[in-house]
Every structure is written in C-alpha cells, then in structure tokens.
C-alpha cells in the first residue's frame, strides 16, 4: 500500500462496528496521490497525501504544455 513520502501517513487498522455492535476488521487507508514534485535534483513522482498537498508542504512541478503552432498567412 502507498505511503506518504512527506509525513509518513500509511494504513491504520481498527474495528468496523455495526448497529448491533458486532465488530469486524477494518482498514483505514490514507488519501494518497501520485504527483510530480519539485526537488533540488529535479522533478520526480512521489506519493503524497492530500493533507500535505493542501498545507503546502510540497511544491508541485509545473507542467509546461506545448504551445499551438503558429501558422503564417500565405499571401
């Protein structure tokens, strides 16, 4: 399972308790996304939880999209 590379948040285990109070095993998974981030060595893809993304603990790498080609008018 993926783990946040910034804060180390990972899977937690607990009990799912039904209305009749019977317990079964439950897995609490973190909301982890694979994003491009800026590092000193360059851009790289890492798993980061959404709380780290929202708080600004990592800087996303800027995506440069190719510009549309300029067509000269033929006169």
C-alpha positions in Angstrom: 0.0 0.0 0.0 1.2 3.5 -0.7 2.6 5.7 2.0 3.0 9.5 2.1 6.7 10.3 1.5 6.4 13.6 3.4 4.6 12.8 6.6 4.7 9.0 6.6 1.0 8.5 6.8 0.1 4.9 6.0 -2.6 2.3 6.5 -4.3 2.0 10.0 -6.2 -1.0 11.3 -9.3 -0.9 13.5 -12.7 -2.3 14.0 -15.9 -1.7 12.0 -18.7 -1.6 14.5 -22.2 -2.4 13.1 -25.5 -1.2 14.5 -25.8 -4.5 16.5 -22.3 -3.8 17.9 -20.7 -6.7 16.2 -17.1 -6.0 15.3 -15.2 -6.8 12.1 -11.8 -5.9 10.9 -11.5 -2.5 9.0 -8.6 -0.9 7.1 -8.3 2.9 7.2 -6.5 3.9 4.0 -4.9 7.4 3.6 -5.9 9.6 0.7 -2.6 9.4 -1.2 -2.0 10.7 -4.7 1.0 10.2 -7.0 2.2 13.7 -8.0 5.2 15.3 -9.7 7.0 17.5 -7.2 10.0 19.8 -7.4 13.2 18.7 -5.7 16.7 20.1 -5.8 17.7 17.2 -8.0 14.8 17.9 -10.4 11.3 16.8 -10.8 10.2 13.3 -9.6 7.0 11.4 -8.9 6.2 10.5 -5.3 3.2 9.5 -3.2 1.9 12.5 -1.2 -1.3 12.6 1.0 -3.8 15.3 0.2 -3.4 17.0 3.6 0.3 17.6 2.8 -0.6 18.9 -0.7 -3.2 21.3 0.8 -0.9 22.6 3.6 1.8 23.4 1.0 4.5 21.0 2.5 5.5 20.1 -1.1 5.7 22.2 -4.3 4.2 20.6 -7.3 6.2 20.6 -10.5 4.8 23.0 -13.1 3.6 21.3 -16.2 4.6 23.0 -19.4 2.2 22.4 -22.2 3.3 22.7 -25.8 2.0 25.9 -27.5 -0.1 25.6 -30.6 1.9 26.0 -33.7 1.8 29.5 -35.3 0.6 29.3 -39.0 1.7 32.2 -41.2 -0.8 33.5 -43.7 0.2 32.6 -47.3 -0.2 35.7 -49.4 
